[in-house]
Amino acid sequence: MIGLEAAVVEGSGGARSRFRLGGACAPELSRWQSGGSGIPSCLITMDLRQFLTCLSLCTAVALSKPTEKKDRVHHEPQLSDKVHNDAQSFDYDHDAFLGAEEAKTFDQLTPEESKERLGKIVSKIDGDKDGFVTVDELKDWIKFAQKRWIYEDVERQWKGHDLNEDGLVSWEEYKNATYGYVLGRMIVDKIDADKDGFVTEGELKSWIKHAQKKYIYDNVENQWQEFDLNQDGLISWDEYRNVTYGTYLDDPDPDDGFNYKQMMVRDERRFKMADKDGDLIATKEEFTAFLHPEEYDYMKDIVVQETMEDIDKNADGFIDLEEYIGDMYSHDGNADEPEWVKTEREQFVEFRDKNRDGKMDKEETKDWILPSDYDHAEAEARHLVYESDQNKDGKLTKEEIVDKYDLFVGSQATDFGEALVRHDEF
């Protein structure tokens, strides 16, 4: 992701992919080899200067498409891909409350069956069993419903591994069910966090979450072997610097025009921030924070700082409107701006520049690229309580929820009724 920055290319979800020198660039390139981005696979075998020169040409070609918009913001997943318009249908609420797949099953039920199943769900939502459903309980349920696939995957694997049905999965059970005797202790050391010889549901869930970010850990692991020269299980700053820059620092006027000393200073600053104990030696966790700072809260400031340095062309410590637009769009001789560029100008004036001084400072930039996550689950929970809370006491009884069952879940009747509404509109 980051480090020696020869080029910046926008990826999915707004994530910026930077190319690193030496062996570290290969894992980054591998994502593009099958992605059709136009960067040739032969770049991996080039030496550093050939790579940077060719890459700069590729970047110039990419920038020649002025209508492509960059997006630096990481977006929170939506609760539903449906439009949230209760006047038209409750489809959004159904997806939010049940999860999209589960909502489809309710559409096949009669109203009586739908109410009966909803009543059972309410009993699960009411965590403290006081007969009421609060906003917090409803929010927790919505978050659970949105991640139901994780829990269902754990449950499915749990039944296949808890062979003696004692509510625990021993390593022997897991090993025999999954691998037989082949992999021995290789997996248990990773999954069994407390080293008690058992894999609990919590440990298995953590392992599954780990698997969802496997690309990050694989990327770190691949680069780790390149930099840990003395194989002591740690990477010192000297090791990283020597592998990454080597003799390039000795050339005061490189042919490719890159200022390697300036790049190294930037890398060193980030390395020191990732290195929590300040010994200039990174553990694997610290090295992961160095390569992927966006994944760690204590590294967020460096992400903001580097982003500002990328965009702030006049080096005044701020991002003005033209710098903001220039980072997203290249006129390339075209006088007519696309509509989205005009919209971004309005966004800058109305929302990005909060104090209306014509530029974004550090905090305003942070709000832009690392926004406080909008809690969709909490918003939906408040909406459902507002619509269903008949006595307006701020919490829901089972009766109140079942009375508004068509808001929470679907049924054959509601699905048919919505179909009639849609038919009438035509």
BELHUBEL-V279805 format. One record per backbone hydrogen bond with DSSP energy under -0.5 kcal/mol. CO is the residue of the C=O (numbers start at 1). NH is the residue of the N-H. If there is no record, write none. Layout:
BEGIN
{{CO NH} {CO NH}}
END
This chain:
BEGIN
{{1 18} {4 6} {7 19} {9 17} {11 14} {12 15} {15 11} {16 18} {17 9} {19 6} {21 24} {22 25} {23 26} {23 27} {24 28} {25 29} {26 30} {27 31} {28 31} {29 32} {29 33} {30 34} {32 35} {32 36} {32 37} {38 40} {40 43} {41 44} {42 45} {43 46} {47 51} {48 52} {49 53} {50 54} {51 55} {52 56} {53 57} {54 58} {55 59} {56 60} {57 61} {58 62} {59 63} {61 64} {62 65} {64 66} {65 68} {73 75} {83 85} {85 88} {85 89} {90 94} {91 95} {92 96} {93 97} {94 98} {95 99} {99 103} {100 104} {101 105} {102 105} {102 106} {103 107} {105 108} {106 109} {109 412} {110 114} {111 115} {112 116} {113 117} {114 118} {115 119} {116 120} {117 121} {118 122} {119 123} {120 124} {121 124} {121 125} {122 126} {125 127} {126 129} {132 134} {133 396} {134 138} {135 139} {136 140} {137 141} {138 142} {139 143} {140 144} {141 145} {142 146} {143 147} {144 147} {145 148} {147 150} {147 151} {148 152} {149 153} {150 154} {151 155} {152 156} {153 157} {154 158} {155 159} {156 160} {157 161} {158 161} {158 162} {161 163} {162 165} {168 170} {169 199} {170 174} {171 175} {172 176} {173 177} {174 178} {175 179} {175 180} {179 182} {183 186} {184 187} {185 189} {187 190} {187 191} {188 192} {191 193} {192 195} {197 171} {198 200} {199 169} {200 204} {201 205} {202 206} {203 207} {204 208} {205 209} {206 210} {207 211} {208 212} {209 213} {210 213} {211 214} {213 216} {213 217} {214 218} {215 219} {216 220} {217 221} {218 222} {219 223} {220 224} {221 225} {222 226} {223 226} {223 227} {224 228} {227 229} {228 231} {235 282} {236 240} {237 241} {238 242} {239 243} {240 244} {241 245} {241 246} {242 246} {245 248} {246 249} {247 250} {248 251} {250 252} {251 254} {254 257} {258 260} {259 263} {260 264} {261 265} {262 266} {263 267} {264 268} {265 269} {266 270} {267 271} {268 272} {269 273} {270 274} {271 275} {274 276} {275 278} {280 237} {282 235} {283 287} {284 288} {285 289} {286 290} {287 291} {288 292} {291 2} {292 295} {293 296} {296 299} {297 300} {299 302} {299 303} {300 304} {301 305} {302 306} {303 307} {304 308} {305 309} {306 310} {307 311} {308 312} {311 313} {312 315} {318 320} {319 360} {320 324} {321 325} {322 326} {323 327} {324 328} {325 328} {325 329} {329 331} {331 334} {333 335} {335 337} {338 341} {338 342} {339 343} {340 344} {341 345} {342 346} {343 347} {344 348} {345 349} {346 350} {347 351} {347 352} {348 353} {352 354} {353 356} {358 321} {359 361} {360 319} {361 365} {362 366} {363 367} {364 368} {365 369} {366 370} {369 74} {374 376} {375 379} {376 380} {377 381} {378 382} {379 383} {380 384} {381 385} {382 386} {383 387} {384 388} {385 389} {388 390} {389 392} {394 135} {396 133} {397 401} {398 402} {399 403} {400 404} {401 404} {402 405} {404 407} {404 408} {405 409} {411 415} {412 416} {413 417} {414 418} {415 419} {416 420} {417 421} {418 422} {419 423} {420 424} {421 425} {422 426} {423 426}}
END
